[in-house]
Each structure stands twice: as C-alpha cells, then as structure tokens.
C-alpha cells in the first residue's frame, strides 16, 4: 500500500511540514502521559515536548515544526484539503513512522474505521450545534489506541454559529490528546470565525500543477496518459474535476456544450438563448446530483416517523412530523440551490478558460492552453478580437461569477455576460 500522502497532488512542501509535525507528535507520545497535577492542565516543562502540544498560539514555532491541537487546511476547491487532513490523521495514528500506509493505524484511518478518528462530512448545508456538541464530547475521551483522538471536519465553513462556538470551546481548552483538523476554502472570516482561526495553525494548499494532476490520474486511476494530460489541463488544477472529465462521458458532454457557446453568439437573441441553455444545463445537472440523496432522506424520515400511524398520540406525533418534513424540505431546497450554483460556476470556469486561451494566443504568450481541444477556435477568436477584445470577454465571465457570488439572480448575471461576450 502506498504512503498515506501519495494522493495529495503537487503539495510537496506541505507534506514535508505535516510529516515533521507527525514526527513531533510521536515524540510527545513517547514522552509519556501529561502530568495532570500541573495547574490548568498545563504540561510540565522538563523536556519541552508537552509544553509544545499545550501551545495553540500560531507563530510561536517555525511553520510546520512542532505539533499543535488545531489545524485548518485551506485551498481552492479540488486542491485536496480533505485528502490532506485525512492523510495527516493517518500519519498521527501511524505505528511505524509518519504515514507508512501499511500499518493498522494508517490502514484503518484511511479506510474510515479507526476508533479514534472521527470524520464529519456535512450532508446538509450546515453542521448543527447538537452534532458538534456530541462530537466535542466524544473527542475529549482517552484515545483507545493510546495515540490521539482526531476529529476531521470537512467544510468547516459550513458550521452554524452555535456549532462554531461549541467547537471554539474545545479548541480553546483542548484535552491533552485531542487534535482537530478543519478544512475550509480560506481563512476569510466568512469561512471560519476569527477566534477559531486564531487558535489554529493554517496549512495552505496550492492549486496543483496540471502535470502533477495528470501523473496521479494515470498512476492511481489508470487513465491513459494522453487523456490524463488533457483532463488535467482542462480542469485547471481541480483534481476531482479532472478525474470526472477523464472518466465520465456526461461531464465531458457538458463541458463541450459550454465551450461551444462562444461560436453560437451571433446576435442578441442567440445570446439570450445561450444564457437560458447554460442555466438550464446547470439546473439539470444539479437536480440529477441531489435526486438520490433527497429521495433516500425522505424515505428515511417517513420510516422514522412511522408514516400512516394511527391511535393514541398519533395526532401529536403528526404535528411534530409536519415540522420535521418542513425542515427536511428546507434543507433539501438549500442543498439544491447550492448544487445549481456549483454547476453553473464550473461552466463559467470552463468558459473563462476558453477566453484566457484566446487572450494568451493574442499576446503570443509562451504558455500551454487550458483547453487543447478548442485551441483552434480560441486562435480564431484571438485574431478577430485581438488582446483587448479577448481580455474584455474574460473579464465579463469573471464579473458574472462575482455577481452570482454577491447574490445577483443567476439568470440576470448570465444574460448580461452573454450580451457582453457577443458585443465584445
Ligand atoms: Zn503507518
């Protein structure tokens, strides 16, 4: 079995830092249990190792050196935040080194069955306070394997405020053997509260280079090297997206449809039609992606509520049930909205790649195109629009993304973009 960090693509420096931290963590374990007689759970300072784990102030040690109780993995979508967090969890539980990949500690962590590693993957749109309280409580218990209690929270940007406060308490006064690994897009206050961030060490992941993504697709997923190189470039550093493009014909067809847009913009009517088609495709993709989960949740809730029950108490139960059904519908609707926005954003990123190619060609810049399969069309655009026109179109796509993030109705933002792309 390969090393636990093998799937973390193009992040060599980060992997080195995490290995050093795991090695330091192992040193702390060898130093023995914390001295509980010390005031406020503070560690004895005789060898310094335990004092180190007790410290949660970032900047106190060299970046990457030493071990701490709370970490935030940040990076653009697809850069491997959760892959990194899981691999680090395995490295902390590794019995032979810093993530050998073959010992029981590594193996069970990567398989998701380690007794002392809890993985939180929010299904709905947010992680609630009850879930977080239960988690914090369990995380405070003594690790059964004698090493660390590790809690991995994917999408920590989706904590509710109350859940964030429950987590903050645990991060502020961490049990001696508990480690929190959070994943978030960035350390912006919109993603993670300033107080939690101030208690964590940040592990920034970069967007991996296409060559590194292509290598992992070929090695791990058995994708043909040519296809892997094309998909890695087209996905612009998003590892999961590259894998889908390489393996899923529907994902490829959706991308082809998006990249056909620039050729279709022949007038106002065509621009409005193109906008409607793009929105419709995003809605269809999103609906397909959430349909199975929605149906399964609904069925589970109906079973739990004993649908069709009668007799004493049934009326009261029904009133409570109506509230739960409403709550589920609300969560499903917000998940569908999020899925639509994500699908539309993927389309806009593809489109931005096309105009970026046209711009670099107009400038005769010595860089590889994002989309090798549409470079002829992009080249024709470059000659017709020249650099200025290509740049204006690229900016129109980026402005559309920004507008949608700022809650402008997607249809209006996309129509404005299509008209700008047509007019240049
Ligand atoms: Zn191991």
Boltz pocket constraint, residues with backbone or C-beta under 6 A from the ligand:
constraints:
  - pocket:
      binder: B
      contacts: [[A, 90], [A, 93], [A, 94], [A, 95], [A, 96], [A, 97], [A, 98], [A, 99], [A, 100], [A, 101], [A, 102], [A, 103], [A, 104], [A, 105], [A, 106], [A, 107]]
      max_distance: 6.0
